[in-house]
Amino acid sequence: MAILFLVVGIIFYSLGYSVFLIPHNIVPGGITGLAMVLHILFHTPVGIVTLLLNIPLFVLAIRILGFSLGAKSLGTIIATNLLIDFLTYSIKIPSPTDNIILATVYGGVLLGIGLGLIFRGGANTGGTDIIAQICNRFSNFSVGLWMLIVDTIIITIAGFVTHSIELALLGYLALFLSTRVVDLILEGFDYARAVFIVSDKNEEIIGGVYEQLKRGVTVLDGFSPYTKARKPVVMCVITKRETQHIKNLVKEIDKDAFVILTDVFEVLGHGFRPRL
Protein backbone atom coordinates (compact mmCIF):
# COMPACT_ATOMS: atom_id res chain seq x y z
CA MET A 1 0.00 0.00 0.00
CA ALA A 2 2.87 2.40 0.83
CA ILE A 3 4.38 1.90 -2.63
CA LEU A 4 1.00 2.59 -4.25
CA PHE A 5 0.67 5.81 -2.24
CA LEU A 6 4.14 6.87 -3.36
CA VAL A 7 3.58 6.11 -7.05
CA VAL A 8 0.21 7.87 -7.22
CA GLY A 9 1.53 10.73 -5.09
CA ILE A 10 4.54 11.27 -7.37
CA ILE A 11 2.26 11.40 -10.42
CA PHE A 12 -0.18 13.91 -8.87
CA TYR A 13 2.64 16.07 -7.50
CA SER A 14 4.40 16.20 -10.87
CA LEU A 15 1.21 16.89 -12.81
CA GLY A 16 0.35 19.76 -10.48
CA TYR A 17 3.59 21.50 -11.38
CA SER A 18 3.91 20.49 -15.04
CA VAL A 19 0.33 21.02 -16.18
CA PHE A 20 -0.85 23.95 -14.05
CA LEU A 21 1.79 25.78 -12.01
CA ILE A 22 4.86 25.98 -14.24
CA PRO A 23 3.02 27.04 -17.45
CA HIS A 24 1.40 29.93 -15.57
CA ASN A 25 4.45 30.91 -13.44
CA ILE A 26 2.54 30.26 -10.21
CA VAL A 27 5.08 29.67 -7.44
CA PRO A 28 3.60 27.84 -4.41
CA GLY A 29 6.71 28.07 -2.24
CA GLY A 30 9.19 25.30 -1.49
CA ILE A 31 12.53 24.52 -3.08
CA THR A 32 10.71 23.59 -6.28
CA GLY A 33 9.21 27.10 -6.16
CA LEU A 34 12.71 28.55 -5.88
CA ALA A 35 13.70 26.44 -8.89
CA MET A 36 10.69 27.94 -10.69
CA VAL A 37 12.01 31.44 -9.94
CA LEU A 38 15.32 30.48 -11.58
CA HIS A 39 13.35 28.97 -14.47
CA ILE A 40 11.53 32.28 -14.96
CA LEU A 41 14.82 34.20 -14.93
CA PHE A 42 17.14 31.85 -16.82
CA HIS A 43 14.86 29.18 -18.41
CA THR A 44 16.57 26.42 -16.43
CA PRO A 45 14.81 23.04 -15.98
CA VAL A 46 12.76 23.07 -12.79
CA GLY A 47 13.26 19.43 -11.77
CA ILE A 48 17.03 19.24 -12.24
CA VAL A 49 17.60 22.56 -10.49
CA THR A 50 15.44 21.37 -7.58
CA LEU A 51 17.64 18.29 -7.25
CA LEU A 52 20.79 20.45 -7.32
CA LEU A 53 19.37 22.85 -4.71
CA ASN A 54 18.56 19.93 -2.42
CA ILE A 55 22.16 18.65 -2.38
CA PRO A 56 23.63 21.43 -0.17
CA LEU A 57 20.54 21.22 2.04
CA PHE A 58 21.15 17.50 2.62
CA VAL A 59 24.81 18.17 3.41
CA LEU A 60 23.86 20.88 5.92
CA ALA A 61 21.18 18.67 7.44
CA ILE A 62 23.60 15.79 7.90
CA ARG A 63 26.20 18.06 9.54
CA ILE A 64 23.82 20.02 11.77
CA LEU A 65 20.93 17.63 12.44
CA GLY A 66 22.55 14.27 11.94
CA PHE A 67 19.95 13.95 9.21
CA SER A 68 19.40 10.54 7.63
CA LEU A 69 17.53 10.46 4.32
CA GLY A 70 15.65 7.20 3.85
CA ALA A 71 15.72 5.25 0.60
CA LYS A 72 12.03 5.94 -0.06
CA SER A 73 12.48 9.68 0.37
CA LEU A 74 15.59 9.74 -1.82
CA GLY A 75 13.80 7.77 -4.53
CA THR A 76 10.74 10.00 -4.26
CA ILE A 77 12.77 13.21 -4.57
CA ILE A 78 14.58 11.93 -7.66
CA ALA A 79 11.43 10.50 -9.26
CA THR A 80 9.25 13.58 -8.73
CA ASN A 81 11.78 16.01 -10.16
CA LEU A 82 12.72 13.86 -13.14
CA LEU A 83 9.02 13.34 -13.89
CA ILE A 84 8.36 17.09 -13.63
CA ASP A 85 11.02 17.78 -16.27
CA PHE A 86 9.89 14.86 -18.43
CA LEU A 87 6.27 16.04 -18.48
CA THR A 88 7.21 19.72 -18.89
CA TYR A 89 10.00 19.62 -21.46
CA SER A 90 9.79 16.23 -23.21
CA ILE A 91 6.10 15.36 -23.46
CA LYS A 92 5.12 19.04 -23.10
CA ILE A 93 1.61 18.39 -21.82
CA PRO A 94 -0.42 21.54 -22.57
CA SER A 95 -2.25 23.20 -19.72
CA PRO A 96 -5.98 22.47 -20.05
CA THR A 97 -6.88 26.04 -19.08
CA ASP A 98 -5.78 29.58 -19.83
CA ASN A 99 -7.59 30.81 -16.73
CA ILE A 100 -4.88 31.55 -14.18
CA ILE A 101 -7.22 31.20 -11.21
CA LEU A 102 -8.35 27.74 -12.32
CA ALA A 103 -4.69 26.82 -12.83
CA THR A 104 -3.92 27.98 -9.28
CA VAL A 105 -6.78 26.02 -7.76
CA TYR A 106 -6.17 22.78 -9.64
CA GLY A 107 -2.39 23.07 -9.34
CA GLY A 108 -2.61 23.61 -5.58
CA VAL A 109 -5.07 20.74 -5.12
CA LEU A 110 -3.02 18.29 -7.22
CA LEU A 111 0.13 19.34 -5.37
CA GLY A 112 -1.60 18.79 -2.03
CA ILE A 113 -2.92 15.37 -3.05
CA GLY A 114 0.53 14.36 -4.24
CA LEU A 115 2.29 15.53 -1.09
CA GLY A 116 -0.34 13.96 1.15
CA LEU A 117 -0.02 10.58 -0.54
CA ILE A 118 3.79 10.78 -0.48
CA PHE A 119 3.68 11.50 3.27
CA ARG A 120 1.20 8.64 3.74
CA GLY A 121 3.68 6.42 1.92
CA GLY A 122 6.35 7.26 4.49
CA ALA A 123 8.51 9.56 2.35
CA ASN A 124 9.02 13.29 1.80
CA THR A 125 10.19 15.62 -0.95
CA GLY A 126 13.01 17.36 0.94
CA GLY A 127 13.25 21.12 0.50
CA THR A 128 11.82 23.67 2.91
CA ASP A 129 11.11 21.19 5.71
CA ILE A 130 14.89 20.63 5.94
CA ILE A 131 15.52 24.40 6.02
CA ALA A 132 12.83 24.73 8.70
CA GLN A 133 14.40 22.02 10.86
CA ILE A 134 17.83 23.68 10.60
CA CYS A 135 16.39 27.12 11.49
CA ASN A 136 14.45 25.58 14.36
CA ARG A 137 17.71 24.29 15.84
CA PHE A 138 18.94 27.87 16.29
CA SER A 139 15.70 29.62 17.28
CA ASN A 140 12.56 29.31 19.38
CA PHE A 141 10.28 29.22 16.35
CA SER A 142 8.54 25.96 15.50
CA VAL A 143 9.33 23.97 12.35
CA GLY A 144 5.86 24.76 11.01
CA LEU A 145 6.35 28.49 11.49
CA TRP A 146 9.74 28.38 9.78
CA MET A 147 8.22 26.53 6.82
CA LEU A 148 5.59 29.25 6.53
CA ILE A 149 8.28 31.96 6.70
CA VAL A 150 10.50 30.30 4.06
CA ASP A 151 7.60 29.62 1.70
CA THR A 152 6.35 33.19 2.08
CA ILE A 153 9.81 34.56 1.25
CA ILE A 154 10.07 32.37 -1.87
CA ILE A 155 6.62 33.38 -3.12
CA THR A 156 7.40 37.05 -2.46
CA ILE A 157 10.66 36.74 -4.43
CA ALA A 158 8.66 35.23 -7.29
CA GLY A 159 6.36 38.24 -7.19
CA PHE A 160 9.32 40.61 -7.57
CA VAL A 161 10.88 38.52 -10.34
CA THR A 162 7.65 38.42 -12.35
CA HIS A 163 6.82 42.06 -11.47
CA SER A 164 3.35 40.83 -10.57
CA ILE A 165 1.64 41.17 -7.20
CA GLU A 166 -1.18 39.08 -8.64
CA LEU A 167 1.11 36.10 -9.27
CA ALA A 168 2.42 36.36 -5.71
CA LEU A 169 -1.13 36.40 -4.37
CA LEU A 170 -1.99 33.36 -6.48
CA GLY A 171 1.14 31.66 -5.15
CA TYR A 172 -0.09 32.21 -1.58
CA LEU A 173 -3.46 30.77 -2.62
CA ALA A 174 -1.83 27.68 -4.15
CA LEU A 175 0.24 27.22 -0.98
CA PHE A 176 -2.87 27.48 1.20
CA LEU A 177 -4.83 25.01 -0.93
CA SER A 178 -2.00 22.49 -1.05
CA THR A 179 -1.47 22.56 2.73
CA ARG A 180 -5.20 22.18 3.38
CA VAL A 181 -5.42 19.20 1.01
CA VAL A 182 -2.35 17.64 2.65
CA ASP A 183 -4.13 17.94 6.01
CA LEU A 184 -7.23 16.27 4.58
CA ILE A 185 -5.19 13.42 3.11
CA LEU A 186 -3.30 12.84 6.36
CA GLU A 187 -6.11 13.53 8.86
CA GLY A 188 -9.23 12.97 6.78
CA PHE A 189 -12.64 14.54 7.15
CA ASP A 190 -14.32 14.45 10.55
CA TYR A 191 -16.48 11.41 9.90
CA ALA A 192 -17.60 10.60 13.46
CA ARG A 193 -18.61 12.38 16.63
CA ALA A 194 -18.56 11.53 20.30
CA VAL A 195 -21.60 12.58 22.32
CA PHE A 196 -21.53 13.13 26.09
CA ILE A 197 -24.92 13.50 27.79
CA VAL A 198 -25.65 14.49 31.38
CA SER A 199 -29.32 14.01 32.22
CA ASP A 200 -31.73 12.93 34.94
CA LYS A 201 -33.39 10.63 32.40
CA ASN A 202 -30.43 8.49 31.38
CA GLU A 203 -32.34 5.23 31.12
CA GLU A 204 -34.81 6.67 28.62
CA ILE A 205 -32.03 8.26 26.57
CA ILE A 206 -29.99 5.03 26.52
CA GLY A 207 -33.08 3.10 25.45
CA GLY A 208 -33.73 5.59 22.65
CA VAL A 209 -30.14 5.36 21.39
CA TYR A 210 -30.28 1.56 21.36
CA GLU A 211 -33.69 1.44 19.70
CA GLN A 212 -33.46 4.29 17.16
CA LEU A 213 -29.74 4.63 16.36
CA LYS A 214 -28.63 1.05 17.05
CA ARG A 215 -25.50 2.43 18.71
CA GLY A 216 -23.66 1.17 21.77
CA VAL A 217 -23.52 3.33 24.88
CA THR A 218 -20.99 3.65 27.69
CA VAL A 219 -21.94 5.15 31.05
CA LEU A 220 -19.14 7.07 32.76
CA ASP A 221 -19.00 8.03 36.44
CA GLY A 222 -19.28 11.82 36.59
CA PHE A 223 -18.61 14.03 39.61
CA SER A 224 -19.35 17.75 40.12
CA PRO A 225 -16.85 19.46 42.46
CA TYR A 226 -19.31 22.36 42.82
CA THR A 227 -22.38 20.39 43.95
CA LYS A 228 -20.34 17.47 45.35
CA ALA A 229 -22.81 15.22 43.57
CA ARG A 230 -22.14 12.21 41.39
CA LYS A 231 -24.06 11.89 38.17
CA PRO A 232 -23.58 9.34 35.36
CA VAL A 233 -22.46 10.60 31.95
CA VAL A 234 -23.76 8.80 28.85
CA MET A 235 -21.16 8.53 26.08
CA CYS A 236 -21.91 7.41 22.53
CA VAL A 237 -20.02 7.55 19.23
CA ILE A 238 -22.11 8.31 16.14
CA THR A 239 -21.61 9.23 12.50
CA LYS A 240 -21.93 12.88 11.49
CA ARG A 241 -25.20 12.11 9.70
CA GLU A 242 -26.69 10.91 13.00
CA THR A 243 -25.88 14.16 14.84
CA GLN A 244 -29.27 15.84 14.38
CA HIS A 245 -31.07 12.58 15.14
CA ILE A 246 -29.47 12.19 18.58
CA LYS A 247 -29.95 15.90 19.36
CA ASN A 248 -33.66 15.59 18.61
CA LEU A 249 -33.90 12.37 20.61
CA VAL A 250 -32.29 13.89 23.73
CA LYS A 251 -34.37 17.08 23.44
CA GLU A 252 -37.62 15.11 23.27
CA ILE A 253 -36.71 13.11 26.38
CA ASP A 254 -35.04 15.81 28.49
CA LYS A 255 -34.95 19.38 27.22
CA ASP A 256 -32.70 20.32 30.18
CA ALA A 257 -30.05 17.71 29.38
CA PHE A 258 -26.42 18.87 29.08
CA VAL A 259 -24.99 17.63 25.75
CA ILE A 260 -21.43 17.83 24.40
CA LEU A 261 -20.67 16.93 20.77
CA THR A 262 -17.06 16.65 19.65
CA ASP A 263 -15.43 15.57 16.39
CA VAL A 264 -13.59 12.25 16.40
CA PHE A 265 -10.65 11.56 14.11
CA GLU A 266 -10.86 7.77 13.99
CA VAL A 267 -12.96 4.99 15.51
CA LEU A 268 -11.83 1.39 15.63
CA GLY A 269 -14.61 -1.06 16.39
CA HIS A 270 -17.96 -2.46 15.34
CA GLY A 271 -20.02 -0.14 13.16
CA PHE A 272 -17.17 2.06 11.94
CA ARG A 273 -14.65 1.68 9.10
CA PRO A 274 -11.01 2.34 10.02
CA ARG A 275 -9.17 4.91 7.95
CA LEU A 276 -6.69 3.73 5.34
N, C-alpha and C positions, 0 to 999 in steps of 0.2 A: 504493500500500500504506500509506503514511504517513497519508493521509486516512482510510482504512478503520480503522486503529488508533485515530485520534483520535475518530472517530464512535462506534465501539463502546466505547472507553474512557470517553467522556463519558456514555454511557447507563448503563454499569455503575456508574460513580462516583456518578451522581445517584440511581440506584435503591438503592444501598447506604445512602445517607443518608435518602432519602424513605420507603423501605419498611421499613427495619429500625432505623436508628439514631435518627432524629428522633422517631418515635412512642414509643420506649422511653426517651428522654432519655439515650442512651448517647453520651458525648462522647469521640471518639477522638483528641483533640488537634487541632492545626492552627488556622488562622484560622477555618475553617468551624466548628470546635469552639467557638471563642470566640463566634462568632455564635449557636451553639446555646445557650450560657450566657445570652446576652442574650434569646434566644427564651424560655427557661425563666422568666426574670425578668419580661420585659415583653411577651411574645407577639409579638415582632417577626419579620418574615420572614427566614429563615436565609440564603437566597441573596442577597437585596438587601443585607442587612447585611454579608455577606462581601465583596461588591463594594465597599461603602463603606469597610470596614476596610482593603482592599487599596490604596486610593488614596493615603493618607499613606505607606504602606510603599513604594510605587513612587516617590513624590517623594523620600523619604529615600534610597532605593537609587540613584536618578539622581544626587543631590547627593553622596553619600558614595562610591559604588562606580562611578559612571559607568555605571550599569546601563542596558542597552538591552533592552526587552521586545519580542520578536519578534511578528510578526503572528499566527502560529499559537498562541502562548501567550496573547496577548490575546484572540483569538477563543475559545480553550478556556476561559479563566477566565469570560468572559461567558456562554458557552453552558452550562457546567456549573451555574453558580449560577442562571441563569434557569430551567433545566430542573428543578433541585431545587425551586424555588418552584412551578413549574407542576405538577409531580407531587404535591407536598405539599399545596398549598392550592387548586388548581383542579380537578385530576382527583381528588385525595384517595384515592390508591390505599391500600386497607387493608393493614395488616401481616398477612402470612399466618400469623403465630404470636403467641401471647400469652406464650410462654416466653422470658424475657429472655435466657437463656443462648444459645438458638438464634438470637435476634435479634442478639446480639453476634457470634457466630461467622459467620453469613451476612453481616451488615453489614460486618464486618472483611474478609472474603474478597472480597466484591463491590467494596469500596473499594480493596483492593489490586490486584485485576484491572484496575479502571478506571485507577488511577494508573500501573500498569505499562504498559498499552497507550498511555496518553497520553505517557509518557516515551519509549516506543518510537516514537511518532509524531513525536518531536522537539519536544514542547511541555512546559509545566508548568502547575501550578495556582496559582502565586504563594504567598503566605502565609508559613509559618514558615521556608521555605528562604531567603527574603529576609532575615528577621530574623536567622537564623543567620549569613548572610554578613556582615551589618552588625556583629554581635557579634564575629565572627571577626576583623574588621579591627582591633578594639581589644583583643584578648586573644590568649592562646596556645592557646586551646581550638580544636579542629577544628570545621568546619561541622557534621559529623555529631553531635558531642557537644552543640553548641548546639541543634540541632534536638531532640535527646532532652530537654534541659533545658527548652526552651520548651514542648514538648508535655506534659511531665510537670506543669509549672506549670498549664497550661490544664486538664488533666484533674483536678488537685487542686482547682482553683477550682470546677470543676463539682461535685465531691464536696461541697464546703462549701455551694454554692448549693442543691443538692438535699437536703442534710442526710442524705446516704447514702454511707457508705464502700463499700457494695456496688456502687453505680453507678460510683464512681471505679475500683474494681478491675476492673469490666467494661470501663471505658474503656481501662485499661492493656492488657487482653486484646485488645480490638479494635485498638489501636495495634500491638501485637505481631504479630497475625495479618496486618494489612494490610501491614506492612513486610516480613514473610516472603514474602507472596505477590508483592509488588513485586520482591523479589530473584529469585524463581522466574521471573517474567515476563521480567525483564531478563537473567538469567544462565542460566536453564533448569536442568533436572535434570542431574546428572552422567551422561551417557549413554555415555561411552567411558572407557577406561583405558589408560594407557601402562604397559608391562611392561619392566623392565630385568633381565636375567638374566646373572649371572656364574657360569660353570661350566667344568669341564674337559671337558665333553662337548657342546660347542656344536654340532657338526655334526649330532649325533643330535637335539638339541632343535630346531634350525632345520628339519630334515627333518620332524619331527613337527608343527611349526606349519604348514608348507606343506601337508602331507598331510591333517591332521585339521581344522585351523581355516581353511585356505585364506586365510591372512593373509600379507602381505608382512613381511619382516624386514630390519632395518638393523643392521649390525655396526659398533659404535663402538670406537675404540682407547682402551682403559682403561689407567691406570698407577697403581700403588700406591706412594706415597712411602715407606711403611714397609718393604715388601719389595724396593723398587726393581725390581719385576717388571712387565712389561706383559702384560695379559690382555684379550682382546676382550670387549666387552659387547654382548649381544644385546638389541636394542630392538624392540618390537612394539606396535602399537596395536590394541586389541580392544574389543568391546562389553562392557557390564557383564555380560551374560548368559554371556559366554564366560570370565569370570574363573575360575570353579571348574574349568573344562575345562583351561585352560592351567596352573593350579596342579597339577592331577593329572598332567598330561603331564610337567611338569618333575620332579615328585617321583618318578615311575616311572623316569625316565631317570637322574636324579642327585639323590639325596636330600640331598646336601650343597651343592646349588646355592644361591647367594645371589640372592634375588628381591625386587625392589622393584615395588610396584603403586601407581600414583598416578592420581587422577581427572584427566580432561581436559575442559576446557570446550567446545572445538569442534575438529573435524577436517575439513579440506578435502582431498578426494581420493577416489580410487576406493574404493568399499565403504562410504562414510559419507555421510549426508545433511547438508548444511550447515544451520545454524539459520536461522530466518526473520530 
